[in-house]
Amino acid sequence: MRKYFYTASCLFLFCSSSKESKTVTAGLKMQDFVVGLSKYARGIDPDFIVVPQNGAELAFTKLNPDAGVNKTYMDAIDGFGIEELFFNEKGKVDKYRLGMLQKLQAQKKVMVSELITKEDATQEIIAQNEKENFLCFPRSAANEDYKEIPAITNENTNDITKLADAKNYLYLINSSNYKQRFYYLKDIAQTNYDVVIIDLFFHTKPFTPDEIKQLQTKANGGKRIVLAYISIGSAENFRYYWDGNWIVGDPKWIKKKYEGYRDEFYVEYWNPEWQKIIYGNDQSYMKKILDAGFDGAYLDNVEAYYFLYNK
């Protein structure tokens, strides 16, 4: 669902040194946020999987790919979720992000969701990802919002208990094609995907531990991983935590509208009030994910550190 990530050549080529400084500082705060969230979750479930989506610069010291990896951050995560890498908005390879991921893939699994609008390009894009040892989730223009179950690649009967062992994944966070959760769960359960990414909620009701347990076995009997989608860099006005009186600037940590998504707002994610919503207590979003029995969390909008001060 997140198409509008940035494709800037590099944080260190910003035209404004002030923007650069603010962005890097915000990036360091996002590193701390992800590390804190991971530490909290693994304090409850030591095997909990954490996968941030986009923002691969966060894996490096001071967000600089030439400065080496940030070990604390890398230890806190299990992989990288990436959107539109070999087929970006211009139908081209994003060479800058590819270069970063080539430095990281030996240490963590890379999961690439490709929005492929050119019909005859799908197999080529899959092959390019596989050449780099990246998992590829190819989707057509009709599946831009992650609401369809496409044909599986690299189907297998293996038991998947670690993200590193996965050979494919399903990204299905939009349940708008389903009126009843029974059929949504049934359709997923009948697949053999190694990893499944879904929302914590079906419409407004969270999934139960029994429902998640049902999904943790592939149709062929192999074990699989089920991850819960969560946006940590933006507030969504359809979530349980949203106050109907909130607007940009009130509370002060709601900073700006999210271009392209009218229901979302970028936040100052380092604010204690926001962090309390996300993790650290029994009423938090992460605790709900843990209570539902998910194997891990898929963190969206970590690149809010960039968008707060740019575009």
Protein Blocks (a to p, Z undefined) as FASTA:
>chain_A
ZZkbcfbfbfklcfblklmmmmmmmmmmmmmmmmmmmmmmmmmmmmbccddeejklmmpg
hhiaknopafklmmmpgbdcdehkllcfkopacfklmmmmmmmmmmpccddddddfbfkl
mmmmmmmmmmnopacddddfklmnopaccddehiafbdcfbfklpcbdcddfbfklpmbf
klmmmmmmmpccfbdcddfbehjaccdfklmmmmmpcfkopacdddddddfkbccfkbfk
lcfkbcehiafklmbdcehiakbccddfkbmklmmmmgopakbmklmmmmnopabdcdeh
klmmmmmmgZZ
